[in-house]
Amino acid sequence: MPALMLQGTGSDVGKSVLVAGLCRAFTNRGLTVRPFKPQNMSNNAAVTIDGGEIGRAQALQAIACRTPPHSDMNPVLLKPQADRTSQLIVHGRVRGTLGSGNFREARGALLTEVMQSYHRLSAQCDIVMVEGAGSPAEINLRAGDIANMGFARPANVPVILVGDIDRGGVIAAIVGTRAVIDPEDAAMIRGFLINKFRGDPALFDDGYREIEERSGWPGFGVIPWLHAAARLPSEDAVILERPADPREGRRMIACPILPRISNFDDLDPFKLEPGVELVMVPPGQPIPAEAAIIVLPGSKATIADLGALRAQGWDIDILAHHRRGGMIVGLCGGYQMLGRRVADPLGIEGVADDVEGLGLLNVETTLSLVKTLRPVSGSALGAALAGYEMHMGETRGPGTARPFATLTDGASDGAISGDGRVIGSYLHGLFASAELRRAVLARLGVAGSGRDYVADIDAALDAIAAELEVHVDLDALLAIAGVG
């Protein structure tokens, strides 16, 4: 079964982007490629063609392969909903909740189902590109592991180790990985890649040779800083910790970073618009008074995040913004927060509770065990849209008599306040529509660019693939994978 797995010396070393780039590079060479991640942990997810959900990174990698995302591409997805609990998704469907006490044991028991998905994908393609999680050097997590060597060894998939030179210490990171992991695990690693290099790569020649000599692994390339990666949707909330470059003279769209924020890439399409500045507001800072729109994002734990929002004083900022005539948009969990109440009688998010919402929409939400997962299309604000639903709960009330969107199946979505300045919607991905972005921005007196977000992502993937063709020995990687 031709396959290749990228593992990293740590989290956020660029594995997801490199797998996506390699998927596109090999696809552009005429190969049929499929992405795979045995286990993922993320609250950023996408709906699949078979009606399930997978991590956002694997959905992007499917786009790179020019194939629809499928639940087999990420058979185990953990969605954190509290500090010590995560919702467990297996083959795209909710299977329950894992706590810190049973996490490792339950995860290890899932290997059979992981292998089933892997074998189904392998039968469809010329090569499977596999992404690890975290690092194999986290040897305290090795027992019960299915994300890194706990998958690679039973599946007999060769591994390439990725080091991030931008964060420093890449020599120690790669050589140190070799030193701490089990010899049988180390035998699965066939070489390494250096990622995120800035400047003249010749300056790292000596370091490159030191890594080869000290680790015994060959290097397959030094990859420069991939500027096109900034145009791709990010799965990792680490990206939210990095402040965006300020852009003067634009209308501001502000989004508070909630502790359990999910699907924050819903707002990425606004980065294409030269007339606006997207500001992600971290805890400890007020929502800027000059914001033209405040967006309340999706949440994996609506009631907990509503409490966090109040603890930050952001509810005061939001209500003051509304009194000043500002526009507010709530997406999924954010929509639920805008209503009068959010009830969780079954304790789905932890403990049974019933809390007061922000009261800006005349609706109430009751959380339930039924999870809605489906792609949708329709129209809103006089513009066409396409997106997907991914939520647990039902929102009802007089406010829904003024829906935000009308869907092609005849259903309606969301609510708009009587003054038209507060919008709530369960739809994710709706701002990818240039037409809808233009309609929203028109309310701010800003002309939309009309840029195609989907086409922009596709062009970014091609640009990354082109860089990898230059800086990585792709022929050697294919040979290691068993292609050809």
Secondary structure as UniProt FT lines:
FT   STRAND          3..8
FT   TURN            11..12
FT   HELIX           15..28
FT   TURN            29..30
FT   STRAND          33..36
FT   STRAND          39..41
FT   STRAND          45..47
FT   TURN            49..50
FT   STRAND          53..55
FT   HELIX           56..64
FT   TURN            65..66
FT   HELIX           71..73
FT   STRAND          76..82
FT   TURN            83..84
FT   STRAND          85..90
FT   TURN            91..92
FT   STRAND          93..99
FT   TURN            100..102
FT   HELIX           103..108
FT   TURN            109..110
FT   HELIX           111..122
FT   TURN            123..124
FT   STRAND          127..131
FT   TURN            136..137
FT   HELIX           139..141
FT   TURN            143..144
FT   HELIX           149..155
FT   STRAND          159..164
FT   TURN            166..167
FT   HELIX           170..180
FT   HELIX           183..186
FT   TURN            187..188
FT   STRAND          189..197
FT   HELIX           201..204
FT   HELIX           205..215
FT   STRAND          219..224
FT   HELIX           227..231
FT   HELIX           237..241
FT   TURN            248..249
FT   STRAND          251..256
FT   TURN            259..260
FT   STRAND          261..262
FT   HELIX           264..272
FT   TURN            274..275
FT   STRAND          276..281
FT   TURN            283..284
FT   TURN            289..290
FT   STRAND          291..296
FT   STRAND          298..299
FT   HELIX           302..311
FT   TURN            312..313
FT   HELIX           314..323
FT   TURN            324..325
FT   STRAND          327..331
FT   HELIX           333..338
FT   STRAND          341..344
FT   TURN            345..346
FT   TURN            348..349
FT   STRAND          353..356
FT   STRAND          364..380
FT   TURN            381..382
FT   STRAND          383..396
FT   HELIX           398..401
FT   STRAND          405..407
FT   TURN            408..409
FT   STRAND          412..413
FT   STRAND          415..416
FT   TURN            418..419
FT   STRAND          422..425
FT   STRAND          427..428
FT   HELIX           430..432
FT   HELIX           434..442
FT   TURN            443..445
FT   HELIX           453..471
FT   HELIX           474..481
//
